[in-house]
Amino acid sequence: MKTLKFMVCSLCLLCMAACSNGIADDDLFANYKNEPNAKVTAVPRMLLRLGVGMAKANADDKDERKAIGLASKITAVRILDLDDCSREVKQRFMADVKNMGENGYETLMKVNDDGENVKLLLKREGTDITELLIINTSESDAELVQLKGRIREEEISRIMESDLVDD
C-alpha cells in the first residue's frame, strides 16, 4: 500500500504539461528515436484514463483519492529509452542533455548517485505546472520521460502536506 501511495504521489508530481513546444525535449526525441535499438513509447490517453480508473477503484482513503485525482490530469506521456543502444549513442545523449538549455524549463531537482544522474525539469504557465521532463543517464542507462497535463501548485502542496507522503 505504501508503494501505491508513493507511486500515486509521484505521478501527481509528474502531472504536467500544456501544448507548449519545448525545443529541447522535442529535439531529443527527434534526434534519437531512429537510433538502432532506441524505443519511443507514447502512452495513449485512453490507457492513462484506464490506469487512473483502476487506481480510483483501489483507493483506500481520501488522501489517495486526492492524489489519484491529480494523476488524472496527466494528458500525455512519452518515453525515450536508449538502454539497448550503443555506448556511443548513450554518451552523445548524455552530452546533449548536459548542454541542453533550459528552454523555458525550471530545474526542479538534480541527483547524481554513484554515476547515475537524474534531472527533473518542469515548465509553468502562471501558477500551473504544465510539463515535467525526467532525464536519467548513466553508463548503462539513458531515458527521457515527458509528462504533460495541467496542475496547480497548491494542489501538489496539499498532497505533500497530507499523510499520503508520510506513510
C-alpha positions, 0 to 999 in steps of 0.5 A: 500500500505504501508503494501505491501511495508513493507511486500515486504521489509521484505521478501527481508530481509528474502531472504536467504539461500544456501544448507548449513546444519545448525545443529541447525535449522535442529535439531529443526525441527527434534526434534519437528515436531512429537510433538502432535499438532506441524505443519511443513509447507514447502512452495513449490517453485512453490507457492513462484514463484506464490506469487512473480508473483502476487506481480510483477503484483501489483507493483506500482513503481520501488522501489517495483519492486526492492524489489519484485525482491529480494523476488524472490530469496527466494528458500525455506521456512519452518515453525515450529509452536508449538502454539497448543502444550503443555506448556511443549513442548513450554518451552523445545523449548524455552530452546533449542533455548536459548542454541542453538549455533550459528552454523555458524549463525550471530545474526542479531537482538534480541527483547524481548517485554513484554515476547515475544522474537524474534531472527533473525539469518542469515548465509553468504557465502562471501558477500551473505546472504544465510539463515535467521532463525526467532525464536519467543517464548513466553508463548503462542507462539513458531515458527521457520521460515527458509528462504533460497535463495541467496542475496547480501548485497548491494542489501538489502542496496539499498532497505533500502536506497530507499523510499520503507522503508520510506513510 
